[in-house]
Each structure stands twice: as structure tokens, then as C-alpha cells.
Amino acid sequence: MSDELKLAAETRTEFGKGFARRARMAGKIPAVLYGHGTDPVHVLLPGHDTMMALKHANALLTIEFDGKSETAIAKDIQRNAVKRSIEHVDLLLVKKGEKIAVEVPVHVEGETFGSTIHVQELNTLHIQAEATHLPETIVVSVEGLEEGAKIVASQVELPKGAELLNEPDALVVHVTQPRTAPEPDEAEAAAEAPAEATAE
């Protein structure tokens, strides 16, 4: 995703769980900017705008604060285990032309042949790509594939300039027949078999 999303941030000098809790109640999200050998910069991000921006995987963010701006991507997002709200964001500074390693979600599309189904083994692929042209998703097509077909990481088409960091033979998706539940009579017989064996 190459379109930059702008977020107006505020630098912060207070820390601790109490401050972070008050900030979140005020609609702010604590974050830290780091990278390129610079000292980390602690900021507060606008809650709603940040939440919307981070719906896009590997979104390129322009963080504006203290009269300047920095380009970054979210390297780690901490969420509330229950509410799933964002509690903290680690932001990695990036620049044009720089290549970085990221995890990109895999999206499977298409219909397999006949009554078969596809089983997705990898939800993300680990790639290295230019920081300002990171893909939001990587599409894998299973259209028309028959039972037994497999797609490994090295067979997935990556965006131009991207390099695969997974093992080449890592299984991404395979095609199989759906499992069928045993007939009621078979299930009962299987359940009774151990009891009969014990009785003997």
C-alpha cells in the first residue's frame, strides 16, 4: 500500500500504566517511533484516525509532530485482549528506497474443482520489499485445482521487487476432500466396541 496516511501526533514526557490509561480514555493511543539509529520518540496518536489507518496491513504512515513529519509503518500493535482496542503501537521509521522485512496477509481466492476444498496452512508470508511500496495482501488463486494439489511459498507470485523470506517449500495451501462425519450406526458401533472388549 503506497498511499500515505497522515496522523497528527503529540510528543509525550509522561509514562506508566496510569498515564497510558488516562490517555486512552481521552481518545489517544500511546506509541513509540524508532529506527535509523535515532533515539526513540514517544508520542500520542489520535485514537479513531489511528484505528482506521491500521485496518490496512503495512499501511505507510506520515506521523506529524513538533512541526516536522516522519514516515513509518506499524511494526507491533498491542490490543486489549477482550475489547480488541489498540493499546500501544510500535512505529518503525522508514524512508524511500529502503527495503524492510514484513509479514503480509495471504488472501486465497477462487473455487477448487468439484467437491474439494482448500486448506490454508499459512495466513501470512514473510517478505522483504521497498518500505514505501508494501503490499497490503498477497493473493493466491486455487481456481480449478484438483484434490492433492499444493501451492508452496516459492510458487506464489510476489509484487515486483519483493523477495520471499519464508522457506521456499513452506506449504501455503493444499486441496483435499472435506471430512465427512460417520453415520450414526457407525459412530454407535465405535463407541460400544471398547466396552464389549472390556467385558470379554
C-alpha positions as CSV (number, residue, x, y, z in Angstrom):
1,M,0.0,0.0,0.0
2,S,1.8,3.1,-1.2
3,D,-0.7,5.9,-0.2
4,E,0.5,7.6,2.9
5,L,-1.9,8.2,5.8
6,K,-1.3,11.3,7.9
7,L,-1.6,11.2,11.7
8,A,-1.2,14.3,13.9
9,A,0.7,13.2,16.9
10,E,1.7,14.8,20.2
11,T,5.1,14.2,21.9
12,R,4.8,12.9,25.5
13,T,7.0,13.0,28.5
14,E,4.8,11.1,30.9
15,F,4.9,7.4,31.2
16,G,3.5,4.5,33.2
17,K,0.3,2.5,33.1
18,G,-1.7,5.3,34.8
19,F,-0.8,7.8,32.2
20,A,-1.4,5.4,29.4
21,R,-4.9,4.6,30.8
22,R,-5.8,8.3,31.1
23,A,-4.5,8.9,27.5
24,R,-6.7,6.1,26.1
25,M,-9.7,7.4,28.0
26,A,-9.1,10.7,26.3
27,G,-9.1,9.1,22.9
28,K,-5.3,8.9,22.4
29,I,-3.1,5.9,21.8
30,P,0.5,5.8,23.2
31,A,3.1,5.0,20.6
32,V,6.9,5.0,20.1
33,L,8.8,5.9,17.0
34,Y,12.2,4.2,16.5
35,G,14.7,3.2,13.8
36,H,17.6,4.6,11.7
37,G,19.8,4.7,14.8
38,T,17.8,7.6,16.4
39,D,16.6,7.8,19.9
40,P,13.0,6.6,20.4
41,V,10.4,9.3,20.3
42,H,7.3,8.7,22.5
43,V,4.1,10.2,21.1
44,L,0.3,10.1,21.5
45,L,-1.7,9.3,18.3
46,P,-5.4,10.2,17.6
47,G,-7.4,7.1,18.5
48,H,-10.0,7.0,15.8
49,D,-7.8,8.0,12.9
50,T,-5.1,5.5,14.0
51,M,-7.6,2.7,14.3
52,M,-8.9,3.4,10.8
53,A,-5.4,3.7,9.4
54,L,-4.2,0.4,10.9
55,K,-7.1,-1.5,9.4
56,H,-4.8,-1.6,6.4
57,A,-1.9,-4.1,6.7
58,N,1.5,-2.5,6.4
59,A,0.0,1.0,5.9
60,L,2.5,3.7,5.3
61,L,2.0,6.4,7.9
62,T,3.1,10.0,8.0
63,I,3.5,11.0,11.7
64,E,3.4,14.8,12.1
65,F,4.6,16.3,15.4
66,D,6.6,19.3,16.7
67,G,6.5,20.9,13.3
68,K,8.1,18.0,11.4
69,S,7.0,14.7,9.9
70,E,8.3,11.2,9.8
71,T,7.3,8.2,7.6
72,A,6.8,5.0,9.4
73,I,4.9,1.6,9.5
74,A,3.4,-0.1,12.4
75,K,5.8,-2.9,13.5
76,D,3.8,-4.0,16.5
77,I,0.3,-3.4,17.6
78,Q,-0.8,-4.2,21.2
79,R,-4.5,-4.8,21.6
80,N,-6.8,-5.2,24.6
81,A,-7.5,-9.0,24.8
82,V,-11.2,-8.5,25.4
83,K,-12.2,-5.3,23.6
84,R,-9.6,-5.7,20.8
85,S,-9.0,-1.9,21.1
86,I,-5.5,-0.7,20.3
87,E,-3.4,0.0,23.5
88,H,0.0,0.8,22.1
89,V,1.8,0.9,18.7
90,D,5.5,0.5,17.9
91,L,6.3,2.5,14.8
92,L,9.3,1.8,12.6
93,L,10.8,4.8,10.8
94,V,11.3,4.1,7.0
95,K,12.5,6.0,4.0
96,K,12.0,5.8,0.2
97,G,14.1,3.2,-1.4
98,E,14.8,1.3,1.8
99,K,13.8,-2.4,1.9
100,I,12.4,-3.9,5.1
101,A,11.0,-7.3,6.2
102,V,7.3,-7.5,6.8
103,E,4.6,-10.1,7.2
104,V,1.9,-9.8,4.6
105,P,-1.6,-11.5,4.9
106,V,-2.3,-14.2,2.3
107,H,-5.8,-14.0,0.6
108,V,-7.0,-17.2,-1.1
109,E,-9.4,-16.7,-3.9
110,G,-11.1,-19.0,-6.5
111,E,-13.1,-22.3,-6.4
112,T,-11.4,-25.7,-6.4
113,F,-12.5,-28.5,-8.6
114,G,-15.7,-30.5,-7.9
115,S,-16.5,-31.2,-4.2
116,T,-12.9,-30.5,-3.0
117,I,-12.0,-27.7,-0.5
118,H,-8.8,-25.7,0.1
119,V,-7.0,-25.7,3.4
120,Q,-4.8,-22.7,4.1
121,E,-1.7,-23.5,6.1
122,L,0.0,-20.1,6.1
123,N,-2.0,-16.9,6.9
124,T,0.9,-14.6,6.1
125,L,4.1,-14.6,4.0
126,H,7.4,-13.1,5.2
127,I,8.8,-10.9,2.5
128,Q,11.3,-8.1,2.0
129,A,10.1,-5.2,0.0
130,E,10.6,-1.5,-0.5
131,A,9.2,0.3,2.5
132,T,7.1,2.8,0.5
133,H,5.6,0.1,-1.7
134,L,4.5,-2.6,0.8
135,P,1.6,-4.9,-0.4
136,E,-1.5,-5.0,1.8
137,T,-2.2,-8.6,0.8
138,I,-0.8,-11.3,-1.4
139,V,-3.4,-13.2,-3.5
140,V,-3.2,-16.9,-4.1
141,S,-5.6,-18.5,-6.6
142,V,-6.9,-22.0,-6.2
143,E,-9.2,-21.8,-9.2
144,G,-9.8,-25.2,-10.7
145,L,-7.3,-27.0,-8.6
146,E,-8.0,-30.7,-8.0
147,E,-7.6,-33.0,-4.9
148,G,-3.9,-33.3,-3.9
149,A,-2.8,-30.0,-5.4
150,K,-0.4,-28.0,-3.3
151,I,0.9,-24.5,-3.5
152,V,4.2,-23.8,-1.7
153,A,5.7,-20.4,-0.9
154,S,8.1,-20.3,-3.9
155,Q,5.1,-20.7,-6.3
156,V,3.3,-17.6,-5.0
157,E,3.6,-14.6,-7.3
158,L,5.0,-11.7,-5.3
159,P,4.8,-8.0,-6.0
160,K,7.5,-6.6,-8.2
161,G,10.8,-6.1,-6.3
162,A,9.7,-8.2,-3.3
163,E,11.8,-11.1,-2.1
164,L,10.5,-14.2,-0.3
165,L,11.9,-14.8,3.2
166,N,9.9,-17.9,4.0
167,E,11.4,-21.4,3.3
168,P,10.7,-22.0,-0.5
169,D,8.9,-25.3,0.2
170,A,6.7,-23.9,3.0
171,L,3.2,-25.1,2.3
172,V,0.7,-22.2,1.8
173,V,-2.4,-24.0,0.7
174,H,-3.5,-27.5,-0.4
175,V,-6.6,-29.1,-1.8
176,T,-8.4,-32.0,-0.3
177,Q,-11.8,-33.6,0.1
178,P,-13.9,-32.4,3.1
179,R,-14.1,-34.8,6.0
180,T,-17.5,-36.4,6.4
181,A,-19.0,-37.3,9.8
182,P,-19.5,-41.0,10.4
183,E,-23.0,-42.4,10.0
184,P,-24.9,-42.7,13.3
185,D,-24.8,-46.5,13.3
186,E,-21.0,-46.5,12.7
187,A,-20.5,-43.9,15.5
188,E,-22.5,-46.0,18.0
189,A,-20.6,-49.2,17.0
190,A,-17.3,-47.5,17.5
191,A,-18.4,-46.2,20.9
192,E,-19.6,-49.6,22.0
193,A,-16.6,-51.6,20.8
194,P,-14.3,-50.7,23.7
195,A,-17.0,-51.6,26.3
196,E,-17.6,-55.0,24.6
197,A,-13.8,-55.7,24.6
198,T,-13.6,-54.9,28.3
199,A,-16.5,-57.2,29.1
200,E,-14.7,-60.1,27.5
